[in-house]
Amino acid sequence: EVQILESGGGLVQPGGSLRLSCAASGFSFSSQAMSWVRQAPGKGLEWVSGINPPGDHTNYADSVKGRFTMSRDNSKNTLYLQMQSLRAEDTALYYCAKVRDYGDWRFYFDSWGQGTLVTVSS
Amino acid sequence: EIVLTQSPGTLSLSPGEGATLSCRASQSVSSNYLAWYQQKPGQAPRLLIYGASTRATGIPDRFSGSGSGTDFSLTISRLEPEDFAVYYCQQYGSSPPNTFGQGTRLEIK
């Protein structure tokens, strides 16, 4: 059974940093591309970032490019999202998701964690 | 960037009725790479349909997807109480990014 568990969310001041983690099990983590998707309170879904299986290529939404860095440790079956220069509009529930990759960063999300809440406020 | 517009915003129906949700793309979705997700309050989204019409593992056959090009639909043939939720479409035919529609809320009438 696929299990995905995010952690690391919390309250942070504007301009601050936070690192999210995502522990995965139940599938061959090192063979799977992964992604982060976020959902602002009461709003819809927004793709944030993606990473290839080895972890040497990443891609980001324009809204977070240059501020967020996605990485992975395949030896620990864990994904990370380092967030810097946080803004109020980054406040959201951040989901880690396993993807089915169609190349060129085109994918759908076939398994999701329960999310971790990031609140950016002074 | 492909913009997905879902309609209606809210759909009010009774259990046992059929539901049709629409997702319209601002330009053609390559290879009909269109997915649908269901999200219940306090829960993560769940994949229902990919490739416009293929049900994901474990999804009941009362859920069906159809469409091509710019117009797609999700049909629920006989609504069960657990089907009342928010539904999102997502295109993965062009990237970046993988864009989502704004969602349709299916509520009990």
Contacts between the chains, C-beta under 8 A, distances in Angstrom:
chain1	res1	chain2	res2	distance
A	44	B	88	6.6
A	44	B	100	5.8
A	44	B	101	7.4
A	44	B	102	5.0
A	44	B	103	5.1
A	45	B	37	7.7
A	45	B	45	6.6
A	45	B	88	5.7
A	45	B	90	7.5
A	45	B	100	4.4
A	45	B	103	7.9
A	46	B	100	7.0
A	47	B	96	7.8
A	47	B	97	4.9
A	47	B	98	4.6
A	47	B	99	7.3
A	47	B	100	7.3
A	59	B	95	7.8
A	59	B	96	5.8
A	60	B	96	7.9
A	61	B	96	7.0
A	61	B	97	5.1
A	62	B	97	7.7
A	95	B	44	5.9
A	95	B	45	7.6
A	100	B	50	7.1
A	102	B	33	6.5
A	102	B	92	6.2
A	104	B	95	5.7
A	105	B	95	4.4
A	105	B	96	5.4
A	105	B	98	7.6
A	106	B	33	6.5
A	106	B	92	4.5
A	106	B	93	6.6
A	106	B	94	7.0
A	106	B	95	4.3
A	106	B	98	6.7
A	107	B	92	5.5
A	107	B	95	7.9
A	107	B	98	6.3
A	108	B	33	7.6
A	108	B	35	4.1
A	108	B	47	6.8
A	108	B	50	5.1
A	108	B	90	6.3
A	108	B	92	5.1
A	108	B	98	7.4
A	109	B	35	7.6
A	109	B	37	7.5
A	109	B	45	7.2
A	109	B	47	6.5
A	109	B	90	7.6
A	110	B	47	5.1
A	110	B	50	7.6
A	110	B	56	6.8
A	111	B	47	7.7
A	112	B	44	3.9
A	112	B	45	5.7
A	112	B	46	7.3
A	113	B	44	6.4
A	114	B	43	7.6
A	114	B	44	5.5
A	115	B	44	6.1
